[in-house]
Amino acid sequence: MKSVIFPLLAVLIWSINAVVNKAATSVIDPAAISFYRWFLAFLLMTPFLLVPVWHHRKTVKQYWWKLFILGALGMGLYQSLAYYAAYYVTATFMGILNSLIPLLTVIISIFVLCVVPTVGIALGTILSISGLVWLVSHGDPSQLLSQGLGRGELMMFIASTAYAFYGVLTKRWSIPLPNWQSLYVQIGFGVLLLIPNFLTAES
């Protein structure tokens, strides 16, 4: 049952996030919402995770560059680009490109994790790509080929790719830290990466 509920919850959260991203475009700068979101999460988690992370500081020191890359992909690149993309595309379109994440994860896993695709995976990949191309091009794939992706569409595609890499690398590296502690450190690195963009936007 969990194998069904958890993926459905993830899709629901992604969908709500796309709507919130779009609604927030007229209220707060993308750089600000990216920074405040993760900074607030970092503050809320600190009382519960700072001491455990300190006890695992040797592990954090050993794997810091991997945690840094994960933080850059999942907390920095993915969310920041999604907020900026909301200025140019609709929430529906953001949801469509977000649905690319599982597909991109499968494709990247083939090369990074050396996963051998089954016939079902291959057919599912072809059908998913075909459906997404049809939706993005509004039923005219030739138009997509001639005009290419716009700024917002490209941002969302890069964001989705970054998050797919995040998931694959999390699996490949298997950093020996409890999940919440690993996430806490990643968020910390993500916040540090977002500070320059935030300060530039505020000045």
SULTA-V992585 format. One record per backbone hydrogen bond with DSSP energy under -0.5 kcal/mol. NH is the residue of the N-H (numbers start at 0). CO is the residue of the C=O. Records with the same first field share a line. If there is no record, write none. Layout:
NH = CO ; CO
This chain:
3 = 0
4 = 0
5 = 1
7 = 3
8 = 4
9 = 5
10 = 6
11 = 7
12 = 8
13 = 9
14 = 10
15 = 11
16 = 12
17 = 13
18 = 14
19 = 15
20 = 16
21 = 17
22 = 18
23 = 19
24 = 20 ; 21
25 = 22
26 = 23
27 = 23
32 = 28
33 = 29
34 = 30
35 = 31
36 = 32
37 = 33
38 = 34
39 = 35
40 = 36
41 = 37
42 = 38
43 = 39
44 = 40
45 = 41
46 = 42
47 = 44
48 = 44
49 = 45
52 = 48
53 = 49
54 = 50
55 = 51
56 = 53
59 = 55
60 = 56
61 = 57
62 = 58
63 = 60
65 = 62
66 = 62
67 = 63
68 = 64
69 = 65
70 = 66
71 = 67
72 = 68
73 = 69
74 = 70
75 = 70
76 = 71
77 = 72
79 = 75
80 = 76
81 = 77
82 = 78
83 = 79
84 = 80
85 = 81
86 = 83
87 = 84
88 = 84
93 = 89
94 = 90
95 = 91
96 = 92
97 = 93
98 = 94
99 = 96
100 = 97
102 = 98
103 = 99
104 = 100
105 = 101
106 = 102
107 = 103
108 = 104
109 = 105
110 = 106 ; 107
111 = 107
112 = 108
114 = 108
116 = 114
121 = 117
122 = 118
123 = 119
124 = 120
125 = 121
126 = 122
127 = 123
128 = 124
129 = 125
130 = 126
131 = 127
132 = 128
133 = 129
134 = 130
135 = 131
136 = 132
137 = 134
138 = 133
139 = 136
142 = 139
143 = 139
144 = 140
145 = 141
146 = 142
147 = 143
153 = 149
154 = 150
155 = 151
156 = 152
157 = 153
158 = 154
159 = 155
160 = 156
161 = 157
162 = 158
163 = 159
164 = 160
165 = 161
166 = 162
167 = 163
168 = 164
169 = 165
170 = 166
171 = 167
172 = 168
173 = 169
176 = 174
181 = 177
182 = 178
183 = 179
184 = 180
185 = 181
186 = 182
187 = 183
188 = 184
189 = 185
190 = 186
191 = 187
192 = 188
193 = 189
194 = 190
195 = 191
197 = 193
198 = 194
199 = 195
200 = 196
201 = 197
202 = 198
